[in-house]
């Protein structure tokens, strides 16, 4: 569903990402790990069509995000780190906008269900400027799910969520993957990645250190003491 | 444009009104709204009363002629000021919510750009509503003035936007050079206009000289695009007096906005602006020399004729090379050394390009001269032959612009 081949991105003379390649099939959850500045957000934003790649191909479905951006983005949803909503619009109006953008017919029932699931039903007519950080995050997640995307990109999705919200989001991510969506999660929360992800991509200084299943990662980076936790895997990968 | 973007407009207007209504419920908010309305009333009210009185006496719009003279000058000064001070700013500002919601959504970049441009239409509508009553002493028809102000606002906005887009897609040094050239050209033009006025004598007061300078051929030519909007604003009636001018104004506005959307038009504008500016300067210098040395007039005329395609090829090549290999010009240390090498290579490429084009033009010109022994005919053929590579450069620059990534290379 998601295929990234030879992706590189430069900001002027600065190399943000270099020659990144990975695939995420439908039903898989890929966790992107890496220290600050590893290029995770840049990769997600390029996959979402916000940034143009300097080189390489990024396919969503079978559509190139640069050449066939509208068709590619039709299948995609992005939940950014600290999502910015339109201040004057209510939660419901955001869902109305997304339904119009992705041409979702009869979106009301699906939107109601999402608002219930994320405990936003009583905030549907509240404007975005009056929402807390966590509520804005939940509203962005509802918007992302509304059009049933085939590929979902999360950038630090748990930031600002309360424990119940975190549990709801985790469950919903599993549901989306079970429904056939390809999910990519960029996070510093190793426990979240360990708990949810089927595959792992470790990045450092814009380069790909590892890409494969969680089991493969544990096998490759297993510590001498036999510690195969994701934390041990991450530090062995990035400090070796 | 995508229907969702129209819906977003509607939702944002509704949201804005809802927010205003909510603010009215608080004492502070209500006081602010009342104060704003009072201030606006004080600005517009006396004008309206006076206008009705004057209209009753049949002398409304008595100062419309003077106002019509001033509008093009004000518009030109506004655009020049914006161009002179806009370096480093974004041509079109995208808010974080635009980036988070509109960029990943299934809209083409052109649709998102159009959405932002149409936002200017909303601002233009408010200008069209506010300005005519506030300036009623200087207009003859409310409806014509409203249309005129609406189009004039869009015109200066689109010109400023285009200048800023050009600034973002050429090197800072090139833009600074172009700005200097534009300001220089305007100063020279103003001097020529004043000179033309002065040649008729300084008998009248200095205001009279300024008025005559305003009506000199050079000033009339420079202000011509803006005069269209002044004619609409000061028209007696919208229909039929200002209808033709309004149509022309709308075409101008749409044309300038199109420059910002279509790569081919953008490439054309990017090359045309510096080319025309430098060519005008060339012509002014040639004219000055010709007036001093009349014997050289014919040769200078030929040089002036070739200045246009020569500058076009030079700037077109520079744009193309920059779009292919963008880089910030200012650098120090080893980076600066590399940039110097890069600049030399670019210079070499430009010289090579001009030489190749010169050969392309010289071959048919030589054949024509051999057959006819006519220098004017050979020059004309050479000039026409230069059109081919000039057009070619435009196409490759448009191609380079399409693949150009604004985040690359120029932000240092």
Interface residues (C-beta under 8 A of the other chain):
Chain A: X10 X11 X12 X13 X48 X49 X50 X51 X52 X54 X69 X70 X71 X73 X74 X76 X77 X78 X80 X83 X84 X85 X86 X87 X88 X89 X90 X93 X94 X96 X97 X98 X100 X101 X102 X127 X140 X143
Chain B: X2 X3 X4 X7 X8 X11 X12 X14 X15 X16 X18 X19 X95 X96 X97 X99 X100 X101 X103 X104 X105 X106 X107 X108 X109 X328 X335 X405 X407 X408 X409 X410 X411 X412
